[in-house]
Amino acid sequence: MDEKLLSCAQQAARFIVRHHAQACEWPNVVEWCAWYISNSLMAALHDENGEIVALIAGRPVNDPLDGNIPYKHDKGGKCIFIDFLAIEPKYSRAVYPSFVALCLDRFGEREQVAYQRVATHDYQLFLRNMGRQKQIGVTSYGTTIEYLRQSRRT
């Protein structure tokens, strides 16, 4: 593993352990992150100090149930299976619209999104709902574009 990949994987692993207590028990969290990064299946937003404020690790799969098989993926799969997703609460107001753009850039257009418990949802609805978040638990009924315009004015 090259030095840059190792550094990014370690930073992602620290973020995951901080937000997912069970990850402390994983024997290979850095290697897990390195695999996702190497396959362009992990994306992160960073603050001005270079610290991760939001991170997603997901895999395109053909069927949501394929997500239960570790590392199984198909670049052209119609479903994104999300293995990990966390956003720092203090950054949530500004992060959600950017996070939507990041997901679209990283995973492109898909039909479904699925999580650990294999509940599936419409991918566009998921992105639209994420884009409407101003704060965790507080919904904005405007569009993401309107929110971005308003946040630039203030």
Backbone as CSV, one residue per row, in Angstrom:
resi,resn,N_x,N_y,N_z,CA_x,CA_y,CA_z,C_x,C_y,C_z
1,MET,0.859,-1.175,0.000,0.000,0.000,0.000,0.901,1.233,0.000
2,ASP,0.619,2.160,-0.903,1.474,3.352,-0.941,1.157,4.282,0.227
3,GLU,2.059,5.225,0.446,1.984,6.110,1.616,0.722,6.974,1.634
4,LYS,0.342,7.523,0.493,-0.848,8.385,0.410,-2.120,7.588,0.715
5,LEU,-2.230,6.397,0.128,-3.393,5.545,0.383,-3.466,5.167,1.857
6,LEU,-2.327,4.795,2.436,-2.293,4.424,3.854,-2.739,5.590,4.728
7,SER,-2.260,6.788,4.433,-2.627,7.971,5.208,-4.131,8.245,5.128
8,CYS,-4.680,8.187,3.917,-6.125,8.421,3.740,-6.945,7.334,4.430
9,ALA,-6.508,6.093,4.320,-7.227,4.978,4.946,-7.196,5.105,6.469
10,GLN,-6.067,5.519,7.021,-5.975,5.698,8.473,-6.876,6.823,8.953
11,GLN,-6.918,7.929,8.199,-7.793,9.045,8.569,-9.257,8.614,8.514
12,ALA,-9.632,7.899,7.466,-11.012,7.406,7.350,-11.327,6.420,8.466
13,ALA,-10.370,5.559,8.797,-10.586,4.574,9.862,-10.823,5.259,11.205
14,ARG,-10.056,6.306,11.489,-10.268,7.047,12.746,-11.670,7.646,12.793
15,PHE,-12.120,8.211,11.679,-13.465,8.790,11.609,-14.526,7.708,11.835
16,ILE,-14.360,6.573,11.194,-15.325,5.476,11.331,-15.385,4.984,12.769
17,VAL,-14.233,4.771,13.392,-14.208,4.291,14.779,-14.867,5.304,15.708
18,ARG,-14.670,6.593,15.436,-15.282,7.639,16.265,-16.807,7.636,16.146
19,HIS,-17.325,7.261,14.989,-18.768,7.318,14.751,-19.466,5.960,14.792
20,HIS,-18.706,4.906,14.884,-19.293,3.562,14.880,-18.503,2.712,15.872
21,ALA,-18.975,2.692,17.110,-18.224,2.044,18.193,-17.852,0.593,17.882
22,GLN,-18.708,-0.119,17.167,-18.431,-1.518,16.856,-17.189,-1.676,15.984
23,ALA,-16.809,-0.632,15.267,-15.635,-0.712,14.389,-14.351,-0.952,15.180
24,CYS,-14.362,-0.639,16.462,-13.192,-0.917,17.298,-12.888,-2.411,17.327
25,GLU,-13.901,-3.220,17.112,-13.744,-4.673,17.142,-13.316,-5.255,15.796
26,TRP,-13.383,-4.460,14.737,-12.990,-4.960,13.420,-11.487,-5.194,13.402
27,PRO,-11.039,-6.316,12.889,-9.598,-6.571,12.873,-8.864,-5.810,11.765
28,ASN,-9.599,-5.260,10.808,-8.945,-4.695,9.623,-9.586,-3.401,9.130
29,VAL,-9.925,-2.491,10.001,-10.642,-1.285,9.574,-9.814,-0.440,8.597
30,VAL,-8.507,-0.361,8.783,-7.671,0.421,7.851,-7.652,-0.249,6.483
31,GLU,-7.506,-1.563,6.454,-7.510,-2.285,5.177,-8.874,-2.184,4.501
32,TRP,-9.945,-2.218,5.300,-11.300,-2.085,4.774,-11.427,-0.730,4.073
33,CYS,-10.957,0.321,4.738,-10.999,1.671,4.148,-10.142,1.738,2.892
34,ALA,-8.966,1.144,2.926,-8.074,1.155,1.765,-8.740,0.487,0.559
35,TRP,-9.458,-0.606,0.791,-10.146,-1.274,-0.316,-11.199,-0.352,-0.928
36,TYR,-12.005,0.291,-0.088,-13.042,1.193,-0.583,-12.432,2.385,-1.324
37,ILE,-11.368,2.951,-0.771,-10.715,4.085,-1.425,-10.120,3.641,-2.762
38,SER,-9.445,2.511,-2.781,-8.800,2.007,-4.000,-9.790,1.742,-5.122
39,ASN,-11.003,1.388,-4.749,-12.037,1.095,-5.735,-12.965,2.278,-5.980
40,SER,-12.595,3.457,-5.482,-13.396,4.683,-5.628,-14.810,4.511,-5.085
41,LEU,-14.927,3.793,-3.972,-16.228,3.537,-3.372,-16.387,4.231,-2.015
42,MET,-15.446,5.092,-1.679,-15.527,5.878,-0.453,-15.342,7.336,-0.840
43,ALA,-16.104,8.201,-0.187,-15.982,9.632,-0.437,-16.089,10.366,0.891
44,ALA,-15.353,11.459,1.002,-15.344,12.232,2.239,-15.344,13.719,1.935
45,LEU,-15.967,14.463,2.825,-15.884,15.925,2.807,-14.967,16.320,3.956
46,HIS,-14.114,17.307,3.701,-13.155,17.752,4.707,-13.401,19.216,5.064
47,ASP,-13.058,19.582,6.310,-13.155,20.988,6.710,-11.884,21.723,6.289
48,GLU,-11.785,22.986,6.670,-10.639,23.800,6.263,-9.322,23.301,6.855
49,ASN,-9.380,22.491,7.894,-8.173,21.936,8.513,-7.820,20.554,7.963
50,GLY,-8.603,20.079,7.008,-8.335,18.772,6.421,-8.958,17.611,7.176
51,GLU,-9.746,17.899,8.209,-10.404,16.843,8.973,-11.683,16.402,8.267
52,ILE,-11.976,15.119,8.324,-13.187,14.587,7.704,-14.406,15.046,8.502
53,VAL,-15.416,15.577,7.802,-16.659,15.981,8.450,-17.843,15.136,7.977
54,ALA,-17.666,14.418,6.877,-18.711,13.517,6.384,-18.024,12.433,5.562
55,LEU,-18.516,11.196,5.698,-17.895,10.092,4.992,-18.960,9.073,4.596
56,ILE,-18.829,8.562,3.388,-19.715,7.513,2.915,-18.866,6.416,2.277
57,ALA,-19.214,5.184,2.575,-18.618,4.022,1.916,-19.791,3.194,1.401
58,GLY,-19.841,3.010,0.109,-20.940,2.265,-0.492,-20.474,1.513,-1.717
59,ARG,-21.272,0.530,-2.108,-20.921,-0.294,-3.261,-22.105,-0.385,-4.202
60,PRO,-21.870,-0.218,-5.496,-22.949,-0.490,-6.443,-23.123,-2.010,-6.560
61,VAL,-24.360,-2.447,-6.438,-24.686,-3.870,-6.534,-25.897,-4.039,-7.443
62,ASN,-26.069,-5.232,-7.967,-27.214,-5.508,-8.829,-28.498,-5.678,-8.035
63,ASP,-28.394,-6.299,-6.884,-29.549,-6.597,-6.043,-29.221,-6.139,-4.626
64,PRO,-30.156,-5.508,-3.912,-29.865,-5.061,-2.552,-29.324,-6.174,-1.646
65,LEU,-29.774,-7.399,-1.857,-29.288,-8.503,-1.025,-27.816,-8.812,-1.275
66,ASP,-27.289,-8.403,-2.418,-25.859,-8.591,-2.696,-24.995,-7.800,-1.717
67,GLY,-25.557,-6.770,-1.130,-24.823,-5.970,-0.159,-24.437,-6.741,1.087
68,ASN,-25.137,-7.836,1.361,-24.812,-8.656,2.524,-23.550,-9.485,2.308
69,ILE,-23.056,-9.539,1.094,-21.843,-10.287,0.781,-20.682,-9.288,0.774
70,PRO,-19.774,-9.401,1.737,-18.684,-8.420,1.838,-17.930,-8.246,0.523
71,TYR,-17.699,-6.999,0.190,-16.906,-6.578,-0.976,-17.553,-6.872,-2.329
72,LYS,-18.681,-7.538,-2.369,-19.314,-7.815,-3.661,-19.813,-6.495,-4.236
73,HIS,-19.502,-6.282,-5.508,-19.956,-5.054,-6.157,-19.960,-5.237,-7.664
74,ASP,-20.710,-4.366,-8.318,-20.780,-4.331,-9.774,-20.862,-2.860,-10.137
75,LYS,-19.836,-2.362,-10.797,-19.765,-0.926,-11.107,-21.032,-0.408,-11.788
76,GLY,-21.708,-1.252,-12.541,-22.926,-0.831,-13.228,-24.206,-1.179,-12.483
77,GLY,-24.090,-1.643,-11.241,-25.266,-2.049,-10.471,-26.266,-0.928,-10.288
78,LYS,-27.542,-1.289,-10.220,-28.606,-0.282,-10.120,-28.844,0.210,-8.694
79,CYS,-28.220,-0.440,-7.722,-28.437,-0.107,-6.311,-27.112,0.248,-5.642
80,ILE,-27.129,1.266,-4.796,-25.974,1.575,-3.970,-26.242,1.004,-2.588
81,PHE,-25.383,0.088,-2.174,-25.474,-0.477,-0.827,-24.526,0.315,0.059
82,ILE,-25.079,1.012,1.054,-24.278,1.873,1.923,-23.797,1.059,3.121
83,ASP,-22.482,0.903,3.189,-21.871,0.187,4.310,-21.595,1.104,5.485
84,PHE,-21.329,2.377,5.208,-21.070,3.330,6.279,-21.434,4.726,5.810
85,LEU,-22.058,5.486,6.698,-22.430,6.865,6.413,-22.470,7.619,7.734
86,ALA,-21.692,8.687,7.836,-21.732,9.526,9.038,-21.390,10.959,8.659
87,ILE,-22.038,11.883,9.361,-21.807,13.311,9.178,-21.637,13.927,10.561
88,GLU,-20.581,14.712,10.726,-20.365,15.403,11.998,-21.541,16.338,12.255
89,PRO,-22.210,16.208,13.394,-23.394,17.039,13.662,-23.140,18.539,13.588
90,LYS,-22.007,19.010,14.045,-21.766,20.458,14.048,-21.611,21.029,12.641
91,TYR,-21.397,20.173,11.646,-21.252,20.623,10.267,-22.487,20.308,9.423
92,SER,-23.484,19.683,10.013,-24.596,19.159,9.218,-25.310,20.226,8.392
93,ARG,-25.450,21.418,8.898,-26.182,22.462,8.168,-25.552,22.742,6.805
94,ALA,-24.250,22.840,6.755,-23.571,23.161,5.511,-23.233,21.925,4.687
95,VAL,-23.181,20.775,5.316,-22.681,19.574,4.655,-23.709,18.881,3.773
96,TYR,-24.960,18.851,4.160,-25.941,18.050,3.418,-26.000,18.364,1.918
97,PRO,-26.124,19.610,1.501,-26.160,19.862,0.050,-24.884,19.424,-0.663
98,SER,-23.743,19.654,-0.046,-22.480,19.227,-0.640,-22.383,17.709,-0.675
99,PHE,-22.921,17.081,0.340,-22.883,15.622,0.424,-23.707,14.993,-0.702
100,VAL,-24.821,15.595,-1.031,-25.639,15.120,-2.153,-24.831,15.192,-3.443
101,ALA,-24.172,16.312,-3.660,-23.352,16.466,-4.864,-22.222,15.441,-4.881
102,LEU,-21.634,15.183,-3.726,-20.564,14.198,-3.614,-21.065,12.800,-3.959
103,CYS,-22.240,12.433,-3.451,-22.817,11.107,-3.749,-23.089,10.956,-5.245
104,LEU,-23.657,11.982,-5.839,-23.922,11.918,-7.278,-22.631,11.813,-8.078
105,ASP,-21.616,12.558,-7.655,-20.341,12.502,-8.350,-19.686,11.132,-8.200
106,ARG,-19.726,10.592,-7.012,-19.057,9.316,-6.738,-19.805,8.126,-7.319
107,PHE,-21.131,8.105,-7.176,-21.905,6.919,-7.549,-22.771,7.103,-8.795
108,GLY,-22.952,8.331,-9.244,-23.760,8.568,-10.438,-25.237,8.305,-10.202
109,GLU,-25.968,8.170,-11.296,-27.411,7.910,-11.225,-27.654,6.432,-10.933
110,ARG,-28.537,6.156,-9.991,-28.901,4.781,-9.629,-30.404,4.736,-9.385
111,GLU,-30.929,3.546,-9.235,-32.361,3.385,-8.989,-32.695,3.241,-7.517
112,GLN,-31.828,2.575,-6.748,-32.128,2.292,-5.351,-30.914,2.553,-4.474
113,VAL,-31.191,2.663,-3.186,-30.153,2.702,-2.167,-30.585,1.723,-1.084
114,ALA,-29.644,0.987,-0.533,-29.946,0.003,0.514,-28.934,0.161,1.641
115,TYR,-29.356,-0.251,2.831,-28.522,-0.150,4.020,-28.295,-1.528,4.602
116,GLN,-27.593,-1.572,5.707,-27.245,-2.821,6.375,-28.417,-3.781,6.557
117,ARG,-29.557,-3.298,6.865,-30.700,-4.184,7.110,-31.509,-4.457,5.842
118,VAL,-30.950,-4.088,4.732,-31.497,-4.321,3.402,-32.891,-3.728,3.230
119,ALA,-33.079,-2.555,3.775,-34.268,-1.777,3.453,-33.896,-0.968,2.222
120,THR,-34.673,-1.040,1.173,-34.337,-0.316,-0.046,-35.244,0.891,-0.217
121,HIS,-34.699,1.898,-0.860,-35.419,3.144,-1.091,-35.054,3.659,-2.474
122,ASP,-35.855,4.533,-2.993,-35.566,5.175,-4.267,-34.345,6.088,-4.090
123,TYR,-33.355,5.969,-4.950,-32.102,6.714,-4.826,-32.323,8.221,-4.983
124,GLN,-33.122,8.630,-5.963,-33.369,10.058,-6.167,-34.084,10.672,-4.972
125,LEU,-35.036,9.936,-4.370,-35.729,10.415,-3.180,-34.748,10.557,-2.013
126,PHE,-33.847,9.589,-1.871,-32.811,9.642,-0.837,-31.959,10.904,-0.992
127,LEU,-31.481,11.165,-2.206,-30.653,12.347,-2.449,-31.432,13.629,-2.217
128,ARG,-32.692,13.658,-2.669,-33.520,14.847,-2.475,-33.735,15.110,-0.985
129,ASN,-34.005,14.066,-0.213,-34.213,14.239,1.222,-32.934,14.659,1.933
130,MET,-31.802,14.103,1.521,-30.528,14.509,2.115,-30.261,15.985,1.799
131,GLY,-30.603,16.414,0.596,-30.373,17.787,0.182,-31.253,18.786,0.887
132,ARG,-32.338,18.327,1.444,-33.258,19.229,2.140,-32.883,19.443,3.596
133,GLN,-31.947,18.700,4.112,-31.594,18.805,5.518,-30.813,20.081,5.788
134,LYS,-31.277,20.856,6.736,-30.517,22.011,7.211,-29.717,21.583,8.438
135,GLN,-30.362,20.828,9.284,-29.736,20.274,10.471,-30.320,18.883,10.634
136,ILE,-29.663,18.066,11.392,-30.204,16.735,11.613,-31.567,16.877,12.274
137,GLY,-32.560,16.280,11.663,-33.910,16.306,12.205,-34.726,17.531,11.847
138,VAL,-34.158,18.502,11.155,-34.878,19.706,10.767,-34.927,19.764,9.246
139,THR,-36.123,19.715,8.687,-36.277,19.658,7.248,-36.484,21.039,6.658
140,SER,-35.859,21.274,5.521,-36.082,22.478,4.742,-36.954,22.074,3.563
141,TYR,-37.998,22.809,3.293,-38.892,22.422,2.210,-38.529,23.062,0.881
142,GLY,-37.437,23.821,0.852,-36.943,24.364,-0.410,-36.042,23.345,-1.087
143,THR,-35.617,23.663,-2.280,-34.718,22.760,-2.986,-33.286,22.987,-2.530
144,THR,-32.420,22.089,-2.867,-31.009,22.213,-2.521,-30.420,23.459,-3.154
145,ILE,-30.783,23.752,-4.395,-30.267,24.938,-5.074,-30.683,26.203,-4.325
146,GLU,-31.952,26.269,-3.902,-32.416,27.433,-3.138,-31.634,27.559,-1.833
147,TYR,-31.401,26.424,-1.173,-30.666,26.442,0.087,-29.241,26.958,-0.131
148,LEU,-28.591,26.488,-1.187,-27.229,26.933,-1.477,-27.190,28.429,-1.755
149,ARG,-28.179,28.934,-2.500,-28.224,30.376,-2.786,-28.412,31.184,-1.510
150,GLN,-29.295,30.707,-0.622,-29.537,31.417,0.622,-28.306,31.397,1.512
151,SER,-27.609,30.267,1.575,-26.442,30.173,2.451,-25.301,31.062,1.951
152,ARG,-25.239,31.338,0.669,-24.207,32.234,0.131,-24.480,33.678,0.487
153,ARG,-25.760,34.018,0.624,-26.126,35.403,0.953,-25.856,35.746,2.407
154,THR,-25.904,34.751,3.287,-25.739,35.020,4.722,-24.313,34.885,5.161
